């Protein structure tokens, strides 16, 4: 029983890629510097009433001006890789190729050069939620035209940065930015197109991802020898009770949550059968003659299937799933389409984010599920971490979180044979946590947002993570003494 397993004192393969992650809007600041255009997050946060205490990413961690210190922190941790994202409107202020902004491109070239000098391998995300505002003004991800705008942008990034980047991510967590941005409205662009917004926006992103992968494959792979994939977000889903209904609901959950975006790309170019079935049924119940979930054409399916070189996984927590008939005749909502209800256990230790409980064994089960359903695909855990609310560098629970989640990943690798290639802690430092502003802190480094200099201080967890990296896993204190003698 993985829930009761004891700690595994073992190490990872020598080439295991240890890293830390950030995202442009969450850390860079300099929101209008050197020709940068506005993104949907600039608009959304400036609007007021959208983000905790009306905070914005205008200055954030000032990473745009603190490149040296950020790299020094990565070196202190001893990571081999840094995952960061490019701000599309910094590179193309109006989103299109004709607005090419050399100053923005040069910032990322300076960052990449500094990483090369420090011997740190970049993993670069093209889209971590900061869409150029001008593209939202014509509909954003709900508009099919984004497929070609995103492809142009990806092409430019491969051309400008590809000599230094071997690991590319097209999209970070399509499920989060499409549901929160186009369905619930809690993230930019704040639209509440309930029941169809996320499906339409998601549909576009899948095609955009596939196009970008093909551009890399056809124009750059031979010269640059890199890998391209997407990052998927998924919790682990455990049945709330032993009832058949709950077990079936828990089986459905990863098929829908992870499979919505991973299944088309990794399996057959189409949505999972169970997803098509549930959305079609709920649509019918609502009186619609066509499913709210759009369909791919046969040629689109061919274009989408197999457009990955690895799988990126963001994982934070676990939820219980129970069966509940929720689809209703009058209300259309992604949340109600799958007849499941999510909850969490009061006994699980709490982070500062309401959705985040510490449940390490869920990671091992999720990795096993991925192997069972998608085969031996190389997996990078591209985000994992936990939040606290106040300023405090003494973060014992976060140390436990990292040690136990990483240990579960180690068990998945060594005992269950899951092909895990790397791990990135979220996050290198405290940053702008979207609608929660600066109130939820995920950093290995604490950032003082009241000080204009934005000083960074290592938390105890930074030292604990550095030790895991140094040992390449877990060396029993007893055996360590012996080897040092
Ligand atoms: C991710 N969930 O979002 C994002 O990639 C980061 O930018 C963000 O800062 C980080 O996780 C912490 O929130 C998530 O509900 C949002 O399980 C929600 C969930 C998971 C990840």
Boltz pocket constraint, residues with backbone or C-beta under 6 A from the ligand:
constraints:
  - pocket:
      binder: B
      contacts: [[A, 23], [A, 26], [A, 172], [A, 173], [A, 176], [A, 233], [A, 235], [A, 314], [A, 316], [A, 317], [A, 355], [A, 383], [A, 426], [A, 432], [A, 433], [A, 434], [A, 442]]
      max_distance: 6.0
